[in-house]
Amino acid sequence: MTAPAPTRLLPVVPEPDPVPTLASLGPPRLLAGLDEAPRLDRVAHLARHGGLPQLTAQELVALAEDIDLRGRGGAGFPFARKLTAVMEGMRRADGKGALVVNGSEGEPSCLKDTALLLHVPHLVLDGALLAADALGAQEVALGVTRPDVADSVQRAIDERGPVRPALRVTLLTERFVTGEGSAMTNGLSGGPGLPSGRKVRSSERGLNGVPTLLSNTETFAQLAVAARLGALGYRTTGLPAEPGTLMLTVAGSKVVEAPYGVPLTRVLALCGLDQGQGVLIGGYHGTFISPVDAQTATLSRDALAAYDAVLGAGAVLPLPYDTCPAGETVRVARWMAAESAGQCGPCVLGLPALAEQLDEAVRGGGDAALEAVRARMRAVEKRGACSHPDGTSRFVASALAAFPEEFERHAQGFGCGRPVTGALPVTGHEPPPPALPAPKPLRPQERLLVDWTLCRGHGLCADVVPGIVKLGPDGYPQQASMPLPARMRRRAQLAVRRCPALALRVQEAG
């Protein structure tokens, strides 16, 4: 296994001063040249990277296979397989085809594609044109959701002058589901930018109804780098099984390029952070890993699989010590529910119900409310027109598993005393959440009492409240006064009613 190369930090907005280089990556990589200029125009881009080689379709497939290039938008689908599927689709469609660059980042925790399109747009266009030319596609369309990104891409298109195939950029509605494949092609084709709900691959029917190669912004930037370096040059960074670099958005505000296999703690330290209460990997359809696991985790597909986590769109969100995990989860769940496309019941009805139920549980709804949350999660799974309900349910489930004591304390009404700081960012129409209730003061604990003058040693109480009543060798309770946790009060009352000798009572807390 080769040692990972250093990481590099990239601000997400252009600055008047050159972007500092924190560490050298050795061979040219995605961010090469940003130590000299905050944005590479066409001339600076060519001076830094040189001309783009031409590849046949077969050569392009071979390159993608040799470097195991995967889509960087979340699913991680092998790019070579996608290329092959589009080639087959175009053959059946008499050579008609298109290419789409998905530059939508509807999730506030992701900014890496925004950084690429603001700082190095020509690298993205290089990768798109390289693939389009190899396939013989007639059009290249870029879908984005930020006006500043659209302006940067349009400037880059203008700097190139007339090219074939034609390039165009379209500003789409900014929302979470805009980046779903069918929503992206629908929006770029002039229709509503909403998921179709049908299992039709873009390689068969995509932009304007023709076979389409659709992939994420970073995927095409990586392809442009690999075409210049060649497979062997590209493999000098990263791991043998996962070569190259990946783009990460850390804490929703910093973008880092890092080699595969880099320790998670090193990326966090570069951004002045630590693992906090845990780290959410993969964004709001992702998975929390514990602080202990974060100490040893490395960023690669194989390594993260051990924690049932995936890199997804490259979001890394450490949860600081000063915020409430339960409140943060409610806040994100509410935002995700509001981001529904409004097309199917599991989304438009199920996700708001899940968020409301989670909020009720966190506000002291008790164990029954937490169980109702799990029921709501099961009700939306595998039932939506897209993956949004499944992803939202997975996020809530991961939070419940990562912070069980936090949710239990809140459900019992005691809370944690910490505010919700917004460490997990949300934007847009999500209203500010009402403040969580202050922790309830601890009351004197209730007790379960045995009246020895009445007790006949039936032993039924030990079956009804196990762990509270323990029987001695003679079959009678070992104690006459036993502490009664709030969660066992209902069962203790049941034991009082069922005692044949009426020898039990609950001593109310004063």
C-alpha positions in Angstrom: 0.0 0.0 0.0 1.4 3.4 -1.0 1.6 6.2 1.6 -1.1 8.8 0.9 0.1 12.2 -0.3 -0.6 15.4 1.6 -4.0 17.2 1.4 -4.7 20.6 0.2 -7.3 23.2 1.2 -9.4 25.2 -1.2 -11.7 28.1 -0.2 -15.1 27.8 -1.8 -15.4 31.4 -3.1 -13.0 33.4 -5.2 -10.7 35.7 -3.2 -8.7 38.7 -4.4 -5.5 37.2 -3.2 -4.0 33.9 -4.6 -5.1 30.8 -2.8 -2.2 29.5 -0.6 -0.8 26.1 -1.1 -0.8 24.2 2.2 1.1 21.2 0.9 2.3 19.9 -2.5 0.5 17.0 -4.1 3.5 16.1 -6.3 2.1 15.5 -9.8 -0.4 18.0 -11.3 -3.8 17.5 -9.7 -7.2 19.1 -9.8 -6.2 22.2 -7.9 -2.8 22.7 -9.5 -2.3 26.3 -10.3 -4.6 27.7 -7.6 -1.5 28.8 -5.6 -1.0 31.3 -8.4 -4.5 32.6 -9.2 -7.9 32.3 -7.6 -9.5 31.3 -10.9 -7.9 29.8 -13.9 -9.1 31.4 -17.1 -8.6 29.7 -20.5 -5.0 31.0 -20.9 -3.9 30.2 -17.3 -5.6 26.8 -17.6 -3.6 25.9 -20.8 -0.4 27.3 -19.3 -0.8 25.1 -16.3 -2.3 21.9 -17.7 -1.4 22.0 -21.4 -3.5 20.8 -24.3 -6.1 18.0 -24.0 -5.3 14.7 -25.8 -7.9 13.1 -28.0 -9.1 9.6 -27.1 -11.3 7.1 -29.0 -14.3 5.6 -27.2 -12.4 2.4 -26.5 -9.4 4.3 -25.2 -11.6 6.3 -22.9 -13.3 3.2 -21.5 -9.8 1.6 -21.0 -8.6 4.6 -19.1 -11.6 4.7 -16.9 -11.2 1.0 -16.1 -7.4 1.3 -15.5 -7.9 4.0 -12.8 -11.2 2.6 -11.5 -12.9 6.0 -12.0 -16.2 6.2 -10.1 -19.0 8.8 -10.3 -18.4 11.4 -7.6 -22.0 12.5 -7.1 -23.0 10.0 -4.5 -23.6 6.5 -6.0 -20.0 5.8 -7.0 -21.0 3.9 -10.1 -18.1 2.7 -12.3 -17.6 5.3 -15.1 -16.4 2.7 -17.6 -19.7 0.8 -17.3 -21.6 4.0 -17.8 -19.6 4.8 -20.9 -20.2 1.4 -22.3 -24.0 1.6 -21.6 -24.2 5.0 -23.4 -22.3 3.7 -26.4 -24.7 0.8 -26.7 -27.7 3.2 -26.3 -26.3 5.5 -29.0 -25.8 2.5 -31.4 -29.5 1.6 -31.0 -30.5 5.3 -31.4 -28.6 5.7 -34.8 -25.7 7.6 -33.2 -27.8 10.2 -31.4 -26.5 11.1 -27.9 -25.8 13.9 -25.4 -23.7 14.5 -22.3 -24.8 16.2 -19.1 -22.6 17.6 -16.4 -24.5 17.5 -13.1 -23.3 20.6 -11.2 -26.3 20.7 -8.8 -25.4 20.7 -5.1 -28.8 21.0 -3.4 -27.4 19.8 0.0 -25.9 22.7 2.1 -23.2 20.3 3.4 -21.7 20.0 -0.2 -19.7 22.6 -1.9 -16.9 20.8 -3.8 -18.5 21.0 -7.3 -19.2 24.7 -6.6 -15.5 25.2 -5.9 -14.5 23.4 -9.1 -16.8 25.4 -11.3 -15.9 28.7 -9.7 -12.1 28.1 -9.7 -11.2 25.6 -12.4 -14.2 25.5 -14.8 -12.1 24.7 -17.8 -10.9 21.4 -16.2 -14.6 20.3 -16.0 -15.3 21.4 -19.6 -12.1 19.5 -20.7 -13.4 16.3 -19.2 -16.9 16.8 -20.7 -15.7 17.6 -24.2 -13.2 14.7 -24.1 -16.0 12.2 -23.3 -18.5 13.8 -25.7 -15.9 13.8 -28.6 -15.0 10.2 -28.0 -18.7 9.1 -27.9 -19.8 11.3 -30.8 -22.4 13.1 -28.7 -24.1 16.1 -30.3 -24.6 18.3 -27.2 -23.0 19.0 -23.8 -25.2 20.6 -21.2 -24.3 21.7 -17.7 -26.9 22.0 -15.0 -26.2 24.3 -12.0 -28.3 25.9 -9.3 -26.2 29.0 -8.2 -26.1 32.2 -10.3 -22.4 32.8 -9.5 -21.6 29.3 -10.7 -23.6 29.8 -13.9 -21.8 33.0 -14.6 -18.4 31.3 -14.1 -19.2 28.5 -16.4 -20.7 30.8 -19.1 -17.5 32.9 -18.9 -15.5 29.7 -19.5 -17.7 28.8 -22.4 -17.2 32.2 -24.0 -13.4 32.1 -23.5 -13.3 28.9 -25.6 -15.3 30.3 -28.5 -17.2 28.0 -30.9 -16.7 24.3 -30.2 -18.2 21.1 -31.4 -20.2 19.6 -29.7 -21.9 22.8 -28.5 -21.7 23.7 -24.8 -24.5 25.3 -22.8 -25.1 26.0 -19.1 -28.6 26.2 -17.5 -29.5 27.6 -14.1 -32.0 25.2 -12.5 -34.2 25.5 -9.4 -32.1 25.1 -6.2 -33.4 22.2 -4.2 -32.2 18.9 -2.9 -33.8 16.7 -5.6 -32.6 18.7 -8.6 -29.4 16.6 -8.7 -31.4 13.3 -9.1 -30.6 12.0 -12.6 -34.0 12.2 -14.2 -34.8 15.5 -12.5 -31.5 16.9 -14.0 -32.3 15.8 -17.5 -35.9 16.8 -17.3 -34.9 20.3 -16.2 -32.2 20.7 -18.9 -34.8 19.5 -21.5 -37.1 22.4 -20.6 -39.5 20.4 -18.3 -40.0 20.5 -14.6 -36.8 19.6 -12.7 -38.4 16.7 -10.9 -37.6 13.0 -10.6 -39.6 11.0 -13.2 -40.3 8.1 -10.8 -39.7 5.7 -13.7 -36.7 3.3 -13.8 -35.3 4.5 -17.1 -31.6 4.9 -17.3 -30.2 8.1 -18.8 -28.0 5.9 -21.0 -31.2 4.8 -22.8 -33.3 8.0 -22.6 -31.9 11.2 -21.1 -31.5 14.8 -22.4 -34.2 15.5 -24.9 -35.0 11.8 -25.1 -31.6 10.6 -26.5 -29.1 8.4 -24.8 -27.1 10.5 -22.4 -23.8 10.3 -20.4 -24.7 11.9 -17.1 -22.1 12.3 -14.4 -21.0 14.7 -11.6 -18.8 17.7 -12.0 -15.8 16.3 -10.2 -16.0 13.1 -12.3 -15.3 15.0 -15.5 -12.5 17.0 -13.8 -10.9 13.8 -12.7 -11.2 12.4 -16.2 -9.4 15.5 -17.6 -6.6 15.0 -15.2 -6.3 11.3 -15.9 -6.3 11.9 -19.7 -3.2 14.1 -19.3 -1.3 12.0 -16.8 -2.2 8.6 -18.2 -3.2 5.7 -16.0 0.3 5.2 -14.6 0.8 8.8 -13.7 -2.7 9.1 -12.2 -2.0 6.1 -10.0 1.1 7.7 -8.3 -1.4 9.2 -5.8 -3.8 7.3 -3.6 -4.2 3.6 -3.0 -3.5 0.7 -5.4 -7.1 -0.3 -5.3 -8.4 3.3 -5.2 -6.0 5.5 -7.0 -6.1 9.3 -7.3 -7.7 12.0 -5.2 -11.1 12.9 -4.0 -12.8 16.2 -3.2 -14.3 16.7 0.2 -16.5 19.4 1.7 -15.6 19.6 5.4 -18.1 21.2 8.0 -20.1 22.6 5.1 -17.5 25.4 4.5 -14.1 24.2 3.4 -13.2 22.2 0.3 -10.2 19.8 0.5 -8.6 17.7 -2.2 -7.1 14.6 -0.6 -5.7 11.3 -1.8 -7.6 8.1 -1.2 -6.5 6.5 2.0 -5.8 9.7 3.9 -6.7 9.5 7.6 -9.9 11.3 8.5 -8.2 13.0 11.5 -5.7 14.6 9.1 -8.4 16.1 7.0 -10.2 17.4 10.0 -7.0 18.8 11.6 -6.1 20.6 8.3 -9.4 22.5 8.7 -8.8 23.2 12.4 -11.3 20.6 13.6 -11.5 17.3 15.5 -14.0 14.4 15.5 -16.2 16.0 18.2 -19.2 13.9 19.2 -19.0 11.9 15.9 -18.6 12.6 12.2 -21.4 12.4 9.6 -19.9 10.9 6.4 -21.6 11.2 3.1 -24.0 14.1 3.9 -27.7 13.9 4.7 -28.1 10.5 3.1 -25.0 9.3 5.0 -23.9 7.7 8.2 -22.5 8.9 11.5 -19.3 7.2 12.7 -18.3 7.4 16.4 -15.4 9.5 17.8 -13.5 6.4 18.5 -13.9 5.0 15.0 -13.1 8.5 13.5 -9.6 8.3 15.2 -8.6 5.4 13.0 -10.9 5.7 9.9 -9.3 6.4 6.5 -11.1 7.8 3.6 -11.6 5.1 1.0 -14.5 3.0 -0.1 -13.2 -0.2 1.4 -12.2 1.3 4.7 -15.5 3.1 5.3 -17.5 0.0 4.4 -16.4 -1.4 7.8 -18.5 1.3 9.4 -21.4 0.9 6.9 -20.5 4.3 5.6 -19.9 5.6 2.1 -18.2 8.8 0.9 -21.3 9.7 -1.2 -20.9 13.2 -2.5 -17.8 13.8 -0.3 -19.4 15.6 2.7 -17.6 15.3 6.0 -19.5 16.9 9.0 -18.0 16.6 12.5 -20.5 17.3 15.2 -18.9 19.7 17.7 -19.2 19.2 21.5 -21.2 22.3 22.1 -24.3 21.4 20.1 -27.2 19.1 20.7 -27.1 16.0 18.5 -30.9 15.4 18.9 -31.8 18.9 18.0 -29.4 18.9 15.0 -31.1 15.7 13.7 -34.6 17.2 14.1 -33.4 20.4 12.2 -32.0 18.4 9.3 -35.1 16.1 9.2 -37.4 19.1 8.9 -35.3 20.6 6.1 -35.2 17.3 4.2 -39.0 17.0 4.5 -39.4 20.5 3.1 -37.1 19.6 0.2 -39.6 17.0 -1.1 -40.4 17.2 -4.8 -44.1 16.9 -3.8 -44.8 14.0 -6.2 -45.3 10.9 -4.0 -47.0 10.1 -0.7 -43.9 8.7 1.1 -42.2 12.1 0.5 -44.9 14.7 0.7 -46.7 13.1 3.6 -44.2 10.6 5.1 -41.2 12.8 5.6 -43.0 15.7 7.3 -44.7 13.1 9.6 -41.3 11.5 10.4 -39.8 14.9 11.2 -42.8 15.8 13.4 -42.6 12.5 15.2 -38.9 12.9 15.8 -39.5 16.4 17.1 -42.2 15.1 19.5 -39.8 12.4 20.8 -37.0 14.9 21.4 -39.3 17.2 23.3 -40.1 14.6 25.9 -42.5 12.3 24.1 -41.2 9.2 25.9 -40.2 5.8 24.7 -43.4 5.4 22.8 -42.6 8.4 20.7 -39.2 7.0 19.8 -40.7 3.8 18.7 -43.2 5.8 16.6 -40.2 7.4 14.9 -38.9 4.0 13.9 -42.4 3.1 12.6 -42.4 6.3 10.5 -39.0 5.4 9.1 -40.2 1.9 8.0 -43.3 3.5 6.4 -41.3 5.5 3.9 -38.5 3.1 3.0 -38.4 1.8 -0.6 -41.6 3.5 -1.5 -40.6 6.8 -3.1 -40.2 8.0 -6.7 -36.5 8.6 -6.0 -34.0 7.8 -3.2 -34.9 10.9 -1.1 -37.2 9.0 1.4 -34.8 6.2 1.8 -31.8 8.5 2.3 -33.7 10.7 4.9 -34.8 7.6 6.8 -31.2 6.3 6.8 -29.9 9.6 8.2 -32.4 9.5 11.1 -31.7 5.8 11.8 -27.9 6.6 11.8 -28.4 9.4 14.3 -30.5 7.3 16.6 -27.9 4.6 16.6 -25.0 7.0 17.0 -26.5 8.9 20.0 -28.9 6.6 21.8 -28.4 8.1 25.2 -29.0 11.6 23.9 -32.3 10.6 22.3 -33.3 8.6 25.4 -32.6 11.6 27.8 -34.6 14.0 25.5 -37.4 11.5 25.2 -37.6 11.3 29.0 -37.7 15.1 29.2 -34.3 15.7 30.7 -32.5 17.0 27.6 -28.8 17.9 27.5 -28.7 21.6 28.2 -26.9 22.4 25.0 -28.2 24.7 22.2 -28.7 23.7 18.6 -25.9 25.6 16.9 -26.6 24.6 13.3 -23.4 22.6 12.9 -25.3 20.6 10.3 -26.1 23.4 7.9 -29.5 23.9 6.2 -30.7 26.7 3.9 -33.6 28.2 2.1 -37.2 27.8 3.3 -36.5 25.8 6.4 -37.8 27.9 9.3 -35.7 28.3 12.4 -36.5 25.6 14.8 -38.2 26.5 18.1 -35.8 26.3 21.1 -35.6 22.9 22.8 -37.1 22.9 26.3 -34.7 23.4 29.2 -33.8 20.2 30.9 -36.2 19.3 33.7 -34.8 19.4 37.2 -34.1 15.9 38.6 -36.9 14.9 41.0 -36.5 12.6 43.9 -36.7 9.1 42.6 -39.9 7.1 43.3 -39.5 3.8 45.1 -41.3 0.4 45.1 -42.2 -0.7 48.6 -43.0 -4.1 50.1 -45.4 -4.4 53.1 -43.9 -7.4 55.0 -47.1 -7.9 57.0 -48.9 -8.7 53.8 -46.3 -10.3 51.6 -46.8 -14.1 51.1 -43.8 -14.8 48.8 -45.8 -15.4 45.6 -42.9 -14.0 43.5 -45.1 -12.6 40.8 -43.6 -9.1 41.2 -40.2 -10.3 40.2 -41.6 -11.4 36.8 -43.5 -8.1 36.2 -40.6 -5.8 37.2 -37.4 -7.8 36.5 -34.3 -6.1 37.6 -36.2 -4.0 40.2 -37.5 -6.8 42.5 -35.0 -9.6 43.2 -36.0 -12.6 45.1 -34.0 -14.2 47.9 -33.4 -17.9 48.3 -36.6 -18.1 50.4 -38.7 -16.7 47.5 -39.4 -13.4 49.1 -38.1 -10.0 47.8 -34.6 -9.2 49.0 -35.5 -5.6 49.9 -38.5 -3.8 51.2 -37.7 -0.5 49.4 -36.3 -0.4 45.8 -35.4 2.6 43.6 -37.9 2.9 40.7 -36.6 4.4 37.4 -39.1 6.5 35.5 -39.1 4.0 32.6 -40.3 1.2 34.9 -43.1 3.1 36.6 -45.8 1.7 34.4 -44.7 -1.9 35.0 -44.4 -1.3 38.7 -48.0 -0.1 38.9 -49.0 -3.2 37.0 -47.1 -5.3 39.7 -49.0 -3.4 42.5 -52.4 -4.3 40.9 -51.4 -7.9 40.3 -49.9 -8.7 43.7 -52.3 -11.4 45.2 -51.6 -10.2 48.7 -51.8 -6.5 47.9 -48.3 -6.1 49.5 -46.8 -3.6 47.0 -47.2 0.1 46.6 -45.3 2.9 44.8 -44.0 5.7 47.0 -44.6 8.9 45.1 -41.7 11.3 44.7 -41.9 14.3 46.9 
